Amino acid sequence: MITFKAIIIPNNKRRDGTFPVKIRVTFKGVSRRLPTTLVCKSQDLTKGNRIKNADILERVDDLIRR
């Protein structure tokens, strides 16, 4: 079964303070990260570095559906 999830990598913080959003695709225990053009700010993240901004999550879901 293929799973998709929107993620950020905390070590990839840009100079302007934003993080690039990636889509993690997992199939048969193998994960790949696909880049997107979306970025999120540190205020859009939880303390555990998960995306909490609903607008970003909806955009990623649209990308996954395409």
N, C-alpha and C positions, 0 to 999 in steps of 0.2 A: 504494500500500500504506500502510495506517495503522500508525504506531508509537506505542507508549505507553512512558513512562518516568517513574519517581518522581524528583523533583528538589526541591532547596531553592534559594532565592535568597539568597546570603550577605548582601546589603544589607538584607534584611527581618528582621533579628534583633530579637526582641522584648525588652522591658525585663527579663523574667525569664530571659533567656539562651537561649531556645528559638527554633527556626526552624519556620515553617509548612511542611508538606509539600504539594507540588502535583504534579499529574499533567500531564506535557507530552504533548500529542497533536499528531503531525505527519502531514500529508496533503498531497501534491503540493507539498512545499516550504514549506508554511505551518504555523507552530506556534502552538498556543494552550495556555495554562496553566489547568488546572481546579483550583480550591481543594478541599482536603479538610479534615476536622476533626482530622487527625493532626499532631502536632508531634514534633520530635526535638531533643535536646540537642547541644551541641557535642561531647560525648564519643561520640556516635553517628555522627560524620562522620569521613571520612579527611582527610588534609592537603589534598587537592584538592577538598574540600567535596562529596564524594559520600557517599551514605548507606551505612553499613556494617552497621547493625543489622538482622539477619535478620528480627526480629519486625515491624519497620516495613515492610520490603520485602514480607513475606508479606501484611500487611494491605492494602497498596496493590494487590498482585496480586489480592486478593479483590475490591476495589472495581472494578478494571478488568474482571474477569470478569462482574460484575453489569452 
